[in-house]
Amino acid sequence: MDLILSLLQQMCVYLVLAYMLSKTPIFLPLLNISNRISHKVSVYILFSLFCIMGTYFGLQINDAIANTRAIGAVMGGLFGGPVVGFFVGLTGGIHRYTLGGFTDLACTISTTAEGLIGGLLHTYLVRKGKSDQLFNPSVVFAITLVAEIVQMVIILIIAKPFDQAYSLVSAIAAPMIIANSVGAALFMSILQDRKTIFEEYSATFSRRALNIAERSVGILASGFNSQNAEKIARIIYEETNVGAVSITDDEKILAFVGIGDDHHKPETPISSQSTMDAIKKNDIIYLDGKERPYQCSISMDCKLGSALIIPLRTGDKVIGTIKLYEPKRKLFSTINMSMAEGIAQLLSSQILFGDYQQKQTLLSQAEIKLLHAQVNPHFLFNALNTISAVIRRDPTKARELIQHLSQFFRSNLKQDIETVTLEEELAHVNAYLTIEKARFTDRLEVDINIDHALMDLKLPTFTLQPLVENAIKHGISNLLEGGQIRIYSQAIEDGYKVIVQDNAGSYVAPKEDHAGLGMQIVDKRLTNQFGRNSALTIDVEPNQLTRMSFIIPIKNKN
């Protein structure tokens, strides 16, 4: 009984360290099962350290060590698979071997076996599609119990003399099996709690981002003015639950909703120096009310205590700001701070869209509907959610994605002509694909092989992007791995054929009464521009490929 209590006491120290580490980014890679080398290396290093630490925390008994080393070995296998589990156990075992004692070799072998046992369970559950069970404390308890029993058997078989080994196992078997099994289950419970918090955070972010996108899309189409800004500010205020929301242009307040609306009046000039600095410097300014004090420039009695000011842009030009406020003694939530920049990008894109719509009086209604499809709120949601995930592990990559997202919407919303060069169309598609490749990671590969001589050829705007979007939405998204999209050209007698091809082969032709915006609109614009010979052609080989192609007649060159 004393040994059990001592091991549980040591285990508590072990778990306190695990809990403290769970609050740091070190544990974030463990929240998802991945085959990436970086993930496996992280698991190996982290749990090898826990394995070694379990040995140091052990108790010396009859020239042997009663310890919690098994927790690190088994957990390493559960998260990293059999290879990682083997090497975690081997590392912990070799460390134990260096400490000597008549069980040194037996412990080396048994610790390696424990890591391998955890890894084999990992492989089994992943293949059965039950990887979520890896986070189940009951499953972890059971596999650690089995691993510890295996360890005791190995000690009896290998450690010499047998009488001494038997005496040791009789003394430590029950305490170590109980302590390690309970410890592993509690360890996983800590990770499970962290995983639940992370998933709730992501779900909250995604839900709010989608709601804001769906509720606000199209509002700014009729102009960036006080009436539309007030609608947008109220939507953001309701979805984020901040203290107040304000939207300004580069000179005056357009809308203000929330605490302080009695003195922050629309159509009054901007009086805040911080807001003017954000516009002038094209930079985000956060006044937390502590290290960077916030003081209302209109009323000394204002109840607002902190502010987040984000520029609104059309291209590189700042046209205004969106400002989120919290009252005194309340901090900004991490969700709202992460979301704010995405909201600003969304509003900037919608402002661009409004400018575009006002200029496109010569386009047909079908063309306008197609343009609307390009700013689909679900794509905005996916893009924002992807960027929010990437920004935690690679801020530089996140900034690049935001730039590509900006380029995508600039290309979508600033076109004021009916035709563009193939080079410009490809730049637009590349911006779109950059976002999608970040979302699908290693599930999507893109190969673009267009003859450079074709780059000056003219074609209708928004011709390639819907084809690529269709290939991803109805093809690549249905594949678990190995998705490929090819965009290439072929010289033919009458001109050039441009092909968009995916390797899913899952395209289904729309019904005759289908009123969608995709392939029918692209076909209509191509035939209107070039004639019936240039109509969109779709070839499908089920479960093999879908090939969409059209012809640009040679007479249209330059």
N, C-alpha and C positions, 0 to 999 in steps of 0.2 A: 504493500500500500504506500509506503514511504517513497519507493522508487517511482510509482505512478505519479504521485504528487510532485516529485522533483522534476520528472519529465514534462508534466503539464506546466509547471512553472517556467521551465526553459522554453517550452513551446509558446507561452504567452509573450515572452520577449521577442521570439521569432515572428509572431503574428503582429505585434505592435510595429515592427520594422516593415512588415508586408503592408500593413494599413497605411503607414506614412508614405511608402513608395507608391501606393495606389493613387495617391493624390497628385502625383507628378506625371509628366509626359512619358516617363519610362515605361509605364504599364499600358499606354494607349495601343501599341502594336499587338498586345495580347487580347484585345477585345474582339478581334476577328481572326478566324482561322485562315491562314494564307500559305501558299507554296513559294512565296518570294524568298529569295536567299536572305535579304535583309531582315525579314521577319524571323527566319530560322536562326540566324546569327544572334539576334536580340534575345530570343528564347534561350539559346545555348548559354550565352554569357550570364544572363540574369539568374537562371536556375542552377547553373554551376556554382555561382556565388552562394545561393541559398543552400546548396548541397554541402559546400565546404563550411558554411556558417553553422549548419546543423551539427556537423562533427565537433566544431569548437565549443558548441553549447552543451555537448554531451557530458555524461557522468562516467568517471573511471570506476569500473567494476571488474575485479579479478583479472587484471591485465587485458581488459577489453573496454569498449566504450559503448554505453547505452545512449542512443542519440536520436535526433529527429531528421537525420540526413535523407531518409527515404522520401520525405515530402518534396524536396527539391528534385530528386530523380524522377519520381512518378509524374509530377507536374510538368517537368521538362518534356517528358514523352507525350503527355496528353496534349500539350500545346504545339509541339514541334514535330510529332511523328516518330516512327521507330528509329530513324537515323539520328535525329537530334537527341532523342531519349537515351539511345545507346551511348552517345558521346558525353552527355551530361552525367549519366551514371558512371561512365569510365573515368571522367575527370574527378568526380567526387570520390570514386573508389581508389584511384591512384593517390589522391591526397590522404585518404585514410591509411593506405598502405605505408606511406612515409612515416606514419606515427608509430608503427610497430605493434607488437603484441601478437599473441598466438592466433588471433582471428584476422590478422591483417589481410591475408590472401583471400580468405572466405568472404570478408566484407567487401573487398574489391570486386570480386565476382558477383556477389549478391546485389550490390548497389548498381552495377552495370545491368544486371538482369531486371531490377526494378524499373530503371529508365526504359528498358526495352519493352517491358510489360505495359507501361503507360503508353508507349508509342504504338504498340499493336492494337490497343483499344482505340486510340486515335484513328488509325487506319480503318478499323472495322466500322466505327460510327460514321465516319466521313463517307465511306462507300455505301452505307445504308441510308445516307441522306439524313442522319440524325446527329449532325455535328453540334446542335444546340445542347445535346445531352452531355457534352464535354464540360459544360458550365453547371451541371447538376451536382450539388454537394453530396447527394446520396450515392450517385455513381462514383464519385471520387472517393468517398469513404470505402465503398466496396472494393474498388480496384487496389487501393492502398492496403486494405486489409489482406487481400490475396497476395500482394507483393511482399508484405512483411512476413506472411507465413512461408512464402518461398525463401525469403532470406534466412529464416530460422532453420529450414530444412538444409539449405546450402551450408550453413555453419556446422550443423551436425555431421554432414557428409565430409567436409573438407578440413575443418579445424582439428588439430591434433594436440594433445591426446583426446580421445573421444570422451573419456570420463569428465575431463575438465570442460569440454564443449557442451556436454549434456547438462552439467551443473549450471553453466552460464545460461544456456537457453531456458532451463527451468526457472531461472531467476528473472530473466529479462523479457521473455517471450510475451507474456500477457501485458506488462507495462508498455513495451515498445509498440506492440500491435495496436493497443488502445490509443496511446498518445499520438502515434503517427497517423492513424486513420482519422481520428477526431481532428487533429491539426490540419491535415490535408483538406478535410471537408470545410473547416472554418476558413482556411486560406482561400478556397474556391468561393465560399460565400462572400468574402471580401471583394473578390474580383467580379462576382456576379452582381453585387450591389453597384460597383463602379460601372459595369456594363449597362445595367438598367438605367442609371443616371445618365450615361452618355446617350443611350437610345432615346430616352425621354427628351433630352436636350435636342437631339437631332429631329425628333418627331415634332416637337414644338416649333423649332425653327422652320421646318419644311411646311408645316400647316399654316403658320403665319405668313410665310413668304408666298405660298400659293394663294391664300385668301387675298392678300394685298394685290398680287398680280391679277387675279381674276376680277376683283372688284374695281380695280383702277384702270384696266386696259381700255383704251379708247376715250377716256374722259378728256384728255388733253388734245384730242384730235382736232377740236374746234378752236384751239388756241391756248396759249399760256397766259391766262388772265385771272382776275380775282375770283370770279365765279367758279371756274374749274379748279383753281388752287384750293378753294375752301372745301370742295368735295373730296379732293385727294387728302388734304390735311385731316379731315374727319375720319376717313377710312383708316389712315395710319394711326391716328389717336385711338380708335376703337380696337384695332388689332394688336397694338403694342402695349396698351395700358400705361403709357408714359404720362408724365404730369401735364405736358402740353406739346403741341406741334405747330410749327410756323413754317410758311413758305414765302420766300421773297424773290423778287427779280433783282436786278443789279442796282436798283435805286430805292425801292419801297417795299413795305410789307404787303403781300397779296392776300394772305390768310393767316389767322391765328385761332387755334382751338385748344381749350383747356384752361388750366390755372393761369390767371393773369390776363384773361381776355377783356377785363374791365379797363385795362390801360394800354395793352398792346393792340392797337386798332389797325385794321386793314386800310390801305391807301395812304398810310403815313410814311414819311421818309425813314430809311434805316438810320438808327442812332447808335447802334452798337459798334464799337471799334473792332471787336472780334469778328463780327459778321463782315465788315468791310475788309478786314485783313484776309479772311477766307476767300472772298471774291477776288481780291487783288493778287494774292499769292497762289490761288488755285489749290488750296490745301485744306485738309480736314483739321478742325480745331476742337479740342475737347477741354472744357473747363469743368474740372471735377468738384469744384467748390472747396477744395482743401489746398493741395499743392498749387493748383492754378485756380484762383478764386473767381467766382462768377458773381457779378453784381448787376442787377437790372439797370439799364441806362435811363429808364423812364420813371420808375418809382422806387424809392428807398424802402417801401413797405412790401415790395413784391415777394411772394412766398416761394418763388423758384430759386433753387440753390445750385444747380449744375446744368450745363448745356453741351450738346454735341452739334457742331455746325459743319455741314457737308456741302461743298459746291455742287451746283447743277450745271452740266456742260452740254454744249452742242459742238462736237468736235473738240477743239482745244480752247474754245471760247467759253468763259464762265458767264452764264446768263442769270444766275440767282443762287439761292441756297435753300436747303431744307434743314430745319433746326428742331432737334428733340430736346425737351427739358424734363428735369425731375425736380420735385420740391426739395426743400432743405431737409436734411437728415435722411434722405433716401438716395441710394446709389443706383447708377445705371446697371441693369441686368446685363450679363454677358450676351444673352440672346439678342437683346435690342441693340447693343453696340455692334455685334457682328452683322446684324441685319441692316443697319442703317445705311452702310455704303452701298449695299445691293439695292435698297430702295431708291437711293439717289441715282444709281445707274438706270433703274427702271424708269424713273421719272424723266431723266435726260433722254432716254430712248423714246419715250412717249412724246416728249416735246418735239424731237426730231420728226417723229411720225406725223405730228400735227402740221409742222411746217411742210413736210412732203405732201400731205393730202391736199393742202390748200393750193399747191402748185400743179397738181396732176389733173387739171381739168380736161386734158385731151385724151386721157386713158379711158378705156371702156370699163363698165362696171365689173366685168370679170377680172380685169387686171387689178382693179382696186381690191377686190376680194382676195385675189392671190397675194397681194401685198399684206393684207390683214393676216393671212396665214403665216407669213414670215415672222410676225411678232406674236405668235401663238403663246399664250400665257404658260402653257405646259413646258415649252422650251425655256422660257424665262425661269420657271421654277427649277427645271433640271439644271440649268446653267448656274443659278444662284446656289442651289444645294451642292453642286459639284465644287464650286469655288469655296463654299463654307467648309467642306470637308478637306480640301487641299490646303487651305490657308493655315490649318493647325500644324501640318507637318512640313510644308514647303511654301512659305510666304512669297518667295521670288516667283515660283511657278504660278501661284494664285494671281499675282500682279500681271503676269503674262496673259493668263486666261481672261482677266478683266479687260486688258487691252484688246484682245481678240474679240471679246464680246462687244466692246465699244465699236471696233472696226466693223463687226457684223451688222450692227444696227445703223451705223453711219451709211454703210453700203445699201442697206434695206430702205432707209428712209430719206436719203438725200438724192436719190436718182431723180433727175428732172427731164430725162430723155427716154424715148421708147426703146432705144437700142444702146448696147455697150459693146466694147471689144471683148473677145474671148479671154484676153488677159485679165480684164477687170472682173469678168464673171468668175474666173478661177480664183482670184484673190478673195472674192466674196465667199465662195465655197470653202476655201481653205480656212477662213476665220470660223465658219460654222463647224468644220470638221475638227478643228483644234479643240473646241469645247466638247464635242461628242467623243473624241479620243480620250480626253481626260475623264469623261464619265464612264466609258466602257473599259478603260485601261487596256489590258492585254487581250481583250476580246475583240478588238477592232484594229485591223491593219489597212492602210490606205496606200494605193499605188497610183500616182498621177503621171501619165506619159503622153503628153500632148506635143505634137510637132511644133517647135518654136516658130516656124514659118506661118502658123495659123493664128498667132496671137493678135494680129491686127484685124482679123475677120470680125464682122459685126453680126450680132444675133440679138433677139429680144431679151430685155432684162429679165432676171429671175427665171431663166430657163433651166440651168443645171442644178441649182439649189433644191428645187422641189423633187427632182429625180434622186438626188443624193439622200434627201430627207426620207423619201419613200423607201429607199433601199435599207436605210437604218431602222426606220420605224416598223416596216413590215417584213424585213429580212434579218438583219444582223441582230436585232433585239431578241429574236427567237432562238438564237444560237447560244449555247453555253460557253463555247470557245471557238477560236479559229475563224472569226468573222473577217472577211476581206471585201474591200470595195476597190474596183479599178475604174479609173477615168482615163480613157485613151482615145486616140484618133486613128483613122485609116483613110488613106488616099483612094478615091474612086474616080470613075470616069467623069462624073458630073460635078465633082467638087470634093468635099471632105465629109466623112462620117465621124460623128462624135458619139462615143459609147460610155454609158455608166452601167457597170456590172457588179453584182454581188454574188456570193457563193452560197446563198441560202435557198434560192429557188422556191420561195414561198409566196410569191406575188399572186394575188387573186384579183381578177378583173372586176371592176365595179358593175353593179346592176345597171340596166339600161336607163332607169329613171333616177340614177344617182346624180345628185346635184353638187358634188364635191368640188373642191377648188384645185385639186392636184393635177393628175395626168391629162384630164380633159381640157383644162385651161392651157397647159403647156402646149398640147397638140394644136389647139385653136390659134394660139399666138404664132406658132411656127408656120402653120399653113397660111395664115394671113400675111406673114412676112415674106415667105419664100415660095409658096405654092404647095399643091398636094404631094409632090414628090418628096417634100421635106417633112411629111407627117411623122409623128412619133411612132416608132415601132417597138413593140414589146415581145420578147421571146423568153419563154420560161421552160426550163428543164427541171421538173419537180425534184426538190431536195438536192439540186446540183447548182443551178445558177439562174439568175434573172438578168436579162440583158435589155437595156433600154437605149435606143439609138435614134438619131435624126441626122439629116443631111444639111450641110451649109453649101449651097451652090457656089461654084467657083466665081461666078460673075459678081458675087457680093464682096469679093476681096477688096479691102480698102474702100 
